[in-house]
Amino acid sequence: MLFKSLSTQAILGLWALFASTFIAVTTEVAPVGILIDMAQGFRITEGHAGLAVSAYALLVALGAVPLTIATARVDRKLLMLLCLGGYVVSNLVSAVAPTFFILCLGRALGGVSHAVLMSIASAYAAYLVPKQMTGRAISFVYGGTSLGSVLGVPGAAAIGHFVGWRPALYVMAILSALLTVFIAFCLPRIEAPMTRTLRLPSLQSRQAVRIFAVVVMINAVFFFAHNLLYTYVSPLLLAHGLPERALSVALLITGAVSVCGLWGAGLVVDRWPAAGLFGGGFAMLSGIGLVYGRLLAGWETVAAVGLWCMGYAAIIPFVMSGAIRARATSADVAGAAINSSSNFGILFGSAIGGHLLSTLGFAVLCPAAALTALVGLVLAALNPTAFPRTLHHDDTTSPAEEAS
């Protein structure tokens, strides 16, 4: 067990944070699973329907850092509960939306909640564990993101297939409400340092700011590469000959494989950042490359998407822990910057991907995603100080120690 030395309260807190990232990502990516049904329901193209993802990401990208700073003195547990309540309202508005515009407004409300929750979750986790467990704690908490992909996307796809996409969003609203109750009882309140005024990156240490900026940039590039293509993974799989009735099962498999990538990252994130990041990046690049053209068909394509998603999921703990480890700013602002850059990647990836799909098709979209992932790997290779080969306990500093 990764956290056998922790108190029961700390372990319950990590599970509560895991649940919160699960509902956050489930709300964010569910349209990927019901994209085709939504497009048909509003009589729009699949590329246009991808704006349901873009609207959500826009609010996160623009709001993550300023909202995190503005709420610096708000009780963190209360803030988590407010964010989860926002997901409930967001899913309800989206479910009853009479027009696609209203649906996007509901999605934007969820984006505001996401902007704050995903920014503070990693720092919250870091406060619950000793400094040598920071990377593992973040990896575990962000396991909820992969579980959101495992259950959220295929679950929404399955419900949408049998009873329609609107009931799928109602189910998500109910799930959000249940998880809000779980968070209320199981997430411990943290100590006072979390509520102190947050500081922005400072030029007092140019090296720290440079490393921090590099990590944030690499994160944005990988998220852009992933969402450029993954937003449209359903039509991609169908184009490779997968039966529509098997789509939800295929997405479930790729999501399950993603969890394996995140689990593997948790084993090495506090020891070998460079090896882990490059391993995940090459797996992602290989998987995207394999879905190009007609090299694979049917379930073979599902296996390639699984490899790509496993690599992508593995990258997340390395960039998050790398941003905190740079010590250019507080853990909260570091999390907010990563959250913002992630959603800029999601925003532009889904929007540009939709345009490319509508105009040029997968023949251009797949190489574009692969080339972007390669750019992320090159940036990491050119900046070894951002992701060192080995990491010792003295190389990490817990947010609690940093704030004291």
VEXVEXLUM-423229 format. One record per residue (C-alpha): residue number from 1; x, y, z. Coordinates in Angstrom, 2 decimals. Example, Ala and Ser with C-alpha at 12.3 -4.5 7.8 and 13.67 -1.06 7.14 Angstrom:
<nodes>
   i       u       v       w
   1   12.30   -4.50    7.80
   2   13.67   -1.06    7.14
</nodes>
This chain:
<nodes>
   i       u       v       w
   1    0.00    0.00    0.00
   2    1.42    3.40   -1.02
   3    0.29    5.24    2.12
   4    0.39    2.62    4.88
   5    2.30    4.98    7.21
   6   -0.38    7.70    7.05
   7   -3.17    8.28    9.54
   8   -6.69    7.14    8.76
   9   -7.80   10.75    8.47
  10   -5.11   11.51    5.86
  11   -5.99    8.40    3.85
  12   -9.69    9.29    3.88
  13   -8.74   12.80    2.78
  14   -6.78   11.46   -0.18
  15   -9.72    9.27   -1.18
  16  -12.03   12.29   -0.90
  17   -9.74   14.29   -3.18
  18   -9.59   11.33   -5.55
  19  -13.40   11.41   -5.70
  20  -13.40   15.16   -6.37
  21  -11.03   14.90   -9.35
  22  -13.15   12.01  -10.61
  23  -16.32   14.08  -10.74
  24  -14.43   17.07  -12.15
  25  -13.05   15.17  -15.12
  26  -16.23   13.13  -15.58
  27  -18.12   16.40  -15.99
  28  -15.47   17.82  -18.29
  29  -15.04   14.93  -20.72
  30  -18.51   13.36  -20.78
  31  -19.42   15.14  -24.06
  32  -16.67   13.08  -25.71
  33  -18.74    9.95  -25.07
  34  -22.06   11.47  -26.20
  35  -20.66   13.75  -28.90
  36  -22.42   11.99  -31.78
  37  -25.79   11.91  -29.96
  38  -25.51   15.58  -28.99
  39  -24.67   16.56  -32.56
  40  -27.69   14.67  -33.85
  41  -29.94   16.09  -31.11
  42  -29.11   19.71  -31.98
  43  -28.67   18.99  -35.69
  44  -25.10   20.24  -35.80
  45  -21.80   18.76  -36.98
  46  -19.59   16.69  -34.68
  47  -16.91   19.35  -34.96
  48  -19.43   21.99  -33.81
  49  -20.53   19.77  -30.93
  50  -16.92   19.71  -29.74
  51  -17.48   23.31  -28.59
  52  -19.23   21.80  -25.55
  53  -15.74   20.78  -24.46
  54  -14.20   24.08  -25.56
  55  -16.68   26.23  -23.58
  56  -15.83   24.36  -20.41
  57  -12.10   24.59  -21.02
  58  -12.25   28.32  -21.81
  59  -13.50   29.23  -18.33
  60  -10.90   26.99  -16.70
  61   -8.06   28.36  -18.79
  62   -8.94   31.99  -18.11
  63  -10.10   31.60  -14.51
  64   -7.78   29.10  -12.83
  65   -5.04   31.45  -11.62
  66   -7.13   34.58  -10.78
  67   -9.89   32.58   -9.08
  68   -7.37   30.59   -7.04
  69   -5.72   33.80   -5.86
  70   -9.08   35.51   -5.20
  71  -10.23   32.60   -3.02
  72   -6.91   32.27   -1.17
  73   -8.45   33.03    2.24
  74  -11.58   30.94    1.81
  75  -11.72   27.76    3.88
  76  -10.42   25.07    1.51
  77  -12.95   22.42    2.45
  78  -15.82   24.88    1.99
  79  -14.36   25.85   -1.36
  80  -14.26   22.20   -2.44
  81  -17.93   21.80   -1.49
  82  -18.93   24.92   -3.41
  83  -17.10   23.66   -6.48
  84  -18.83   20.29   -6.33
  85  -22.18   22.06   -5.96
  86  -21.29   23.97   -9.11
  87  -20.92   20.66  -10.95
  88  -24.42   19.65   -9.86
  89  -25.91   22.87  -11.27
  90  -23.78   22.69  -14.42
  91  -24.92   19.17  -15.29
  92  -28.58   20.02  -14.59
  93  -28.49   23.12  -16.82
  94  -26.78   21.16  -19.59
  95  -29.33   18.34  -19.30
  96  -32.37   20.59  -19.73
  97  -30.78   22.97  -22.27
  98  -33.27   23.74  -25.09
  99  -30.50   25.03  -27.37
 100  -26.83   24.26  -27.87
 101  -25.96   27.77  -26.69
 102  -27.66   27.18  -23.32
 103  -25.83   23.86  -23.05
 104  -22.53   25.68  -23.55
 105  -23.50   28.18  -20.83
 106  -24.16   25.30  -18.44
 107  -20.82   23.81  -19.39
 108  -19.13   27.16  -18.75
 109  -20.53   27.15  -15.19
 110  -18.88   23.78  -14.65
 111  -15.68   25.30  -16.00
 112  -15.68   27.90  -13.21
 113  -15.93   25.16  -10.59
 114  -13.24   23.17  -12.33
 115  -10.94   26.20  -12.47
 116  -10.78   26.29   -8.68
 117  -11.14   22.65   -7.66
 118   -8.43   21.20   -9.89
 119   -6.10   24.04   -8.95
 120   -6.23   23.36   -5.22
 121   -6.56   19.55   -5.25
 122   -2.87   18.81   -5.74
 123   -1.77   21.30   -3.07
 124   -4.43   19.94   -0.72
 125   -3.03   16.44   -1.22
 126    0.52   17.66   -0.62
 127   -0.51   19.10    2.74
 128   -1.86   15.74    3.89
 129    1.39   13.79    3.42
 130    5.11   14.05    4.26
 131    7.25   15.74    1.60
 132    8.73   12.45    0.33
 133    5.22   11.28   -0.55
 134    4.12   14.42   -2.39
 135    4.46   12.96   -5.88
 136    2.70    9.73   -4.94
 137   -0.12   11.63   -3.24
 138   -0.64   13.81   -6.32
 139   -0.50   10.75   -8.56
 140   -3.13    9.00   -6.42
 141   -5.45   12.01   -6.26
 142   -5.19   12.50  -10.01
 143   -6.08    8.86  -10.42
 144   -9.61   10.22  -10.22
 145   -9.02   11.88  -13.57
 146   -8.31    8.53  -15.20
 147  -11.25    6.91  -13.42
 148  -13.35    9.73  -14.85
 149  -12.19    8.62  -18.27
 150  -12.76    4.96  -17.37
 151  -16.32    5.45  -16.12
 152  -17.33    8.93  -17.26
 153  -16.79    8.79  -21.01
 154  -17.91    5.20  -21.66
 155  -20.63    5.46  -19.00
 156  -22.06    8.55  -20.66
 157  -21.72    6.82  -24.03
 158  -23.60    3.75  -22.80
 159  -26.43    5.75  -21.20
 160  -26.62    7.97  -24.25
 161  -26.84    4.94  -26.51
 162  -29.71    3.32  -24.59
 163  -31.81    6.22  -23.26
 164  -30.35    9.41  -24.71
 165  -27.66   11.95  -23.90
 166  -29.85   14.10  -21.61
 167  -30.44   11.26  -19.07
 168  -26.67   10.76  -19.07
 169  -26.22   14.32  -17.81
 170  -28.96   13.83  -15.18
 171  -27.04   10.80  -13.89
 172  -23.90   12.93  -13.65
 173  -25.78   15.58  -11.66
 174  -26.95   12.95   -9.17
 175  -23.46   11.51   -8.93
 176  -22.06   15.00   -8.30
 177  -24.53   15.49   -5.44
 178  -23.60   12.15   -3.84
 179  -19.91   12.93   -4.05
 180  -20.53   16.33   -2.48
 181  -21.90   14.51    0.59
 182  -18.91   12.18    0.58
 183  -16.48   15.12    0.51
 184  -18.37   16.83    3.34
 185  -17.81   13.86    5.66
 186  -14.44   12.48    4.53
 187  -12.19   15.41    3.62
 188  -10.33   16.79    6.66
 189   -9.77   20.50    7.02
 190   -6.16   21.53    6.59
 191   -4.02   23.82    8.69
 192   -3.85   27.60    8.44
 193   -0.93   27.95    5.96
 194   -3.33   27.06    3.13
 195   -5.34   30.21    3.78
 196   -2.45   32.67    3.67
 197   -2.17   35.08    0.77
 198   -0.83   33.28   -2.27
 199    2.20   34.64   -4.04
 200    2.69   34.80   -7.76
 201    5.89   33.59   -9.42
 202    8.67   35.95   -8.42
 203   11.84   36.98  -10.23
 204   13.77   36.58   -7.00
 205   14.94   33.28   -8.48
 206   15.17   33.44  -12.26
 207   16.14   29.78  -12.43
 208   13.06   28.67  -10.51
 209   10.77   30.82  -12.68
 210   12.37   29.49  -15.87
 211   11.93   25.87  -14.78
 212    8.36   26.58  -13.73
 213    7.56   28.21  -17.09
 214    9.06   25.27  -18.98
 215    6.99   22.75  -17.02
 216    3.80   24.73  -17.62
 217    4.58   25.02  -21.34
 218    5.30   21.30  -21.71
 219    2.07   20.50  -19.92
 220    0.09   22.72  -22.33
 221    1.71   21.10  -25.36
 222    0.88   17.54  -24.26
 223   -2.71   18.48  -23.38
 224   -3.11   20.17  -26.75
 225   -1.77   17.12  -28.57
 226   -4.06   14.77  -26.66
 227   -7.28   16.75  -26.99
 228   -6.66   17.66  -30.61
 229   -7.52   14.05  -31.38
 230   -9.12   12.49  -28.28
 231  -12.08   14.88  -28.31
 232  -13.09   13.07  -31.51
 233  -12.06    9.57  -30.50
 234  -15.59    8.22  -30.99
 235  -15.80    9.08  -34.70
 236  -12.13    8.04  -35.01
 237  -12.88    4.52  -33.77
 238  -15.96    4.28  -35.97
 239  -13.90    5.39  -38.96
 240  -11.53    2.47  -38.26
 241  -14.35   -0.03  -38.47
 242  -15.34   -0.43  -34.81
 243  -19.10   -1.18  -34.52
 244  -21.06    1.61  -32.86
 245  -22.55   -0.85  -30.36
 246  -19.01   -1.60  -29.12
 247  -18.04    2.05  -28.64
 248  -18.79    2.32  -24.91
 249  -16.88   -0.91  -24.19
 250  -13.92    0.33  -26.23
 251  -13.81    3.61  -24.29
 252  -14.02    1.67  -21.04
 253  -10.99   -0.39  -22.04
 254   -8.91    2.64  -23.02
 255   -9.83    4.37  -19.76
 256   -8.86    1.31  -17.73
 257   -5.48    1.24  -19.45
 258   -5.06    4.93  -18.56
 259   -5.28    4.01  -14.88
 260   -2.38    1.59  -15.40
 261   -0.30    4.46  -16.77
 262   -1.11    6.66  -13.80
 263   -0.37    3.83  -11.37
 264    3.00    3.23  -13.02
 265    3.79    6.94  -12.83
 266    3.06    6.91   -9.11
 267    5.80    4.32   -8.59
 268    8.56    6.46  -10.11
 269    7.37   10.09   -9.91
 270    9.35   10.76   -6.72
 271   12.48    9.02   -8.02
 272   12.99    9.25  -11.81
 273   11.08   12.21  -13.29
 274   12.87   12.21  -16.65
 275   12.44    8.49  -17.34
 276    8.78    8.61  -16.38
 277    7.97   11.66  -18.48
 278    9.76   10.36  -21.57
 279    8.26    6.91  -21.15
 280    4.76    8.37  -21.04
 281    5.48   10.74  -23.92
 282    6.81    8.02  -26.21
 283    3.84    5.75  -25.40
 284    1.48    8.59  -26.26
 285    3.32    9.39  -29.49
 286    3.41    5.73  -30.53
 287   -0.31    5.22  -29.92
 288   -1.27    8.33  -31.90
 289    1.01    7.26  -34.73
 290   -0.60    3.83  -34.92
 291   -4.11    5.22  -35.45
 292   -2.99    7.13  -38.54
 293   -4.32    5.91  -41.87
 294   -5.52    2.34  -42.27
 295   -2.64    0.57  -40.55
 296   -4.98   -0.82  -37.88
 297   -8.69   -1.62  -37.85
 298  -11.41   -2.35  -35.31
 299  -10.15   -3.56  -31.95
 300   -6.54   -3.11  -33.00
 301   -7.25    0.60  -33.11
 302   -8.69    0.39  -29.59
 303   -5.39   -1.11  -28.42
 304   -3.46    1.76  -30.02
 305   -5.75    4.34  -28.37
 306   -5.19    2.54  -25.06
 307   -1.40    2.85  -25.46
 308   -1.74    6.54  -26.28
 309   -4.06    7.21  -23.30
 310   -1.83    5.26  -20.92
 311    1.13    7.43  -21.87
 312   -0.89   10.62  -21.59
 313   -2.19    9.72  -18.11
 314    1.34    8.90  -16.96
 315    2.56   12.39  -17.86
 316    0.15   14.24  -15.53
 317    1.82   13.50  -12.13
 318    5.26   14.44  -13.51
 319    4.24   17.91  -14.68
 320    2.19   18.61  -11.55
 321    4.93   17.55   -9.14
 322    7.51   19.31  -11.35
 323    5.62   22.61  -11.09
 324    5.46   22.36   -7.29
 325    9.09   21.22   -7.06
 326   10.29   24.28   -9.04
 327    9.48   26.42   -5.95
 328    8.73   29.48   -8.09
 329    5.41   30.02   -6.34
 330    3.10   28.49   -3.76
 331    1.66   25.03   -4.35
 332   -1.83   26.48   -4.94
 333   -0.68   28.88   -7.66
 334    1.50   26.15   -9.19
 335   -1.57   23.91   -9.36
 336   -3.62   26.76  -10.82
 337   -1.02   27.44  -13.52
 338   -0.92   23.76  -14.50
 339   -4.73   23.65  -14.45
 340   -4.93   26.76  -16.63
 341   -2.35   25.53  -19.15
 342   -4.04   22.13  -19.26
 343   -7.32   23.73  -20.21
 344   -5.76   26.05  -22.75
 345   -4.54   22.81  -24.31
 346   -8.03   21.30  -24.06
 347   -9.66   24.49  -25.39
 348   -7.47   24.96  -28.44
 349   -7.04   21.24  -28.98
 350  -10.78   20.54  -29.14
 351  -11.54   23.70  -31.16
 352   -8.74   23.32  -33.70
 353   -9.30   19.57  -33.83
 354  -12.96   20.15  -34.65
 355  -12.03   22.53  -37.46
 356   -9.46   20.12  -38.91
 357  -11.89   17.21  -38.66
 358  -14.66   19.16  -40.42
 359  -12.43   20.45  -43.21
 360   -9.56   18.01  -43.73
 361  -10.49   14.87  -41.79
 362   -8.40   12.43  -39.78
 363   -5.74   12.26  -42.50
 364   -4.47   15.62  -41.23
 365   -5.73   15.51  -37.64
 366   -3.74   12.41  -36.62
 367   -0.34   13.65  -37.90
 368   -0.99   17.05  -36.31
 369   -1.53   15.43  -32.89
 370    1.58   13.25  -33.27
 371    3.75   16.20  -34.30
 372    2.54   18.23  -31.31
 373    3.35   15.39  -28.90
 374    6.82   15.21  -30.42
 375    7.27   18.93  -29.74
 376    6.49   18.26  -26.07
 377    9.17   15.58  -25.91
 378   11.75   17.84  -27.56
 379   11.01   20.66  -25.11
 380   11.50   18.27  -22.19
 381   14.76   16.95  -23.66
 382   16.09   20.50  -24.08
 383   15.33   21.35  -20.43
 384   16.74   18.55  -18.24
 385   16.63   20.70  -15.08
 386   12.84   20.70  -15.25
 387   12.71   16.89  -15.15
 388   15.94   15.54  -13.58
 389   17.08   11.96  -14.07
 390   17.00   11.17  -10.37
 391   15.29   12.81   -7.43
 392   16.26   12.63   -3.77
 393   14.09   13.50   -0.79
 394   16.06   16.71   -0.33
 395   14.98   17.81   -3.82
 396   11.36   18.13   -2.75
 397    9.78   20.58   -0.38
 398    6.33   20.15    1.05
 399    3.95   23.09    0.71
 400    3.50   23.19    4.46
 401    7.23   23.61    4.98
 402    7.40   26.20    2.20
 403    4.65   28.25    3.79
 404    6.12   28.15    7.28
</nodes>
